[in-house]
Amino acid sequence: MTKKSHAMNVSIILGVSAALMLFFLVLVAHHRSIADRVRLDRSALLASGSSVAERIKPVGQVSVVAAETPREPVKNAVAAPPPGRDGQQVYRASCVACHGAGIAGAPKVDDRGQWARRIAKGVDALYASAVNGVQGSAGAMPARGGNPALSDAEVRAAVDYMVARSK
């Protein structure tokens, strides 16, 4: 290595070192003043006269009131589906995925042959299978068609819809 290239390397190293030192000095000077600024901001906030409880109070409040309604037991009555959700709507929202294509052994709607033996067991057996689910060698039916948000009335309405289309 020549003296000239050695001198050039040393000057480059010194230049980079000087730049790094300048950077660190600016960084340290900047961060030293942050504590003072935080203290000033905090003192301005505290000087406003607000209490800690006032500053950290929740923005809103949720109040849930349960309405008490007297309920009379009704024997041997099938609950009607909620207004606006009939069996066809429930079928289209939750049941069509399996009963439209025959997935996992599900009887296809409109296929009288597949539904005949199920209908022969009675509508109560169909309701029980739809609400509670069925695991068998021919396939599987998840409880409530895999939609736990469905009410018993909605499940029954969907069963009634499928049975009516499959007779």
N, C-alpha and C positions, 0 to 999 in steps of 0.2 A: 504494500500500500504506500502510496506516495504521501509526502508531507501535505501537499495541497488537498488531496481527497480526505486525509485525516482531519485537517483543519476545517474542511467543509462539513464533515460529519459532526464535529464538535459544535460548530455554530448552529447547525440544525437542531441538535439535541438541546442546546442552550435556549434557542428560540421557542421550541415546544415546551420546555420546562418553564420558561418565563410566562408563556401564555396560560399554562395550567395553573401556575401560582396566582396569576391575576384573576383567573376564573374563580378559584377557591376563595380568594380574598373578597371578591364581590359577593359570592354566595354567603359567606359567613357574615358580612356586613348586612346583607339583606335579612337574614334570619335573626340577627340580634335585635332588629327593630320590631319584629313580629310580636314579641312578648309585650312591648310597650303599646303597640296598637291594640292588642287583645285587652289589655288592662284598660285602655281608654274606652274601647267599645263597651266593656262590661260596666265600667263606672257610669257611662251615659245611660245604660239600661237601668242600672240600679238607682240612679238619681231621679228617674221618672216617678218614683214613689210607688211602683207596683210591687206587690208582695210575691214571694216565690209561688205560693198557691195560685195566685192569679195568673202568673206567667206560664204555669204548667197545667192549667185546667184543660179538660177535654174540649175539643172544638164543638162536639155535638153530643146528644144523648139519645139512646133508643129506649123506648118504653113500649112494652108488649102487655096488652090487657086482654085477658081471656074472658070471653063472654060465656056466662053460665046459661045453658039452656036446658030445661028439663027434658029428659029422654025417657020415653016409654018403650019397654021391650016389645018388639013385634015378632010374633012367632010365624014360622013358615012363609016369610015374605022375602022375595028377592029384591034387593035394592036396585033402583033404577040408576042408569048411568048418569053422571053429572050433566047438567044442561050443556049442550054444545059438543059433547063427545059421545057419539054413538058408536056402535060396534064396527061399522065400516071405517070410521076414522081411527079407532084403536088398531084395527087390523092393518090399515095402511101404514101406521106409525111404528108398530112393533112386531106384527106377526107375519107380514108379507115376505120378509127376508127368508124365512124357513118354509112357511106354508105355501108360498108362491112357487118355489123351486123344488120343494121336496127334500130339503137339506136335513141330514141327520135322522132320516126316517120319518120326517114330518109328512102327514098326509096332505097332498096338494088340494087346495080349495077347488071345487067343481069336479073332483074325481070321486064319483059315487062309490066305486069299488073300494077305494082305500078308506072311505068314511063309514061305509055300511056297518062293519063289525064294531066300530067305535060308537056309533050312534045306537046300536043295539044294546050296548051296556047301560045306556041311560044318560040323560043330560047331567044328572048329579055326578056321575063318574067322570064325565068330560070336564065339568067345572073343577072337580077336585084335582084332576090331572093338570089342568091349566094353571090353577092357583098354586099348587104344591110342587109341581114338576114330576117327571117320570124318568126313570133310568131303566132301560130294558135292552134285550138283545136286538130288537128291531131298530133301536135308536134312542134318542134322548130328547126330553122336553124340559127346558129349564123352567123353574118356578116363575110365574107371571111372564113367560115368554122372554125371560132375561131382562125385563124392565121392572125393577122393584118399586118404581114410582107409581105403577098402575094399581088402582084400587080393585077390590074384589068385584065391584059392580062393573068396572071397565073390562075386566078379564071375562066376566060372564057375558057381557054384551058382545065382545069379540067372538067368543065361542058360539053364541046364538047366530051371529052373522055368518060365520063359516059353515055351521050346520045347515042353515037355511039355503046357502048357495050350493051345498053338496048333497042334498036329498034328491 
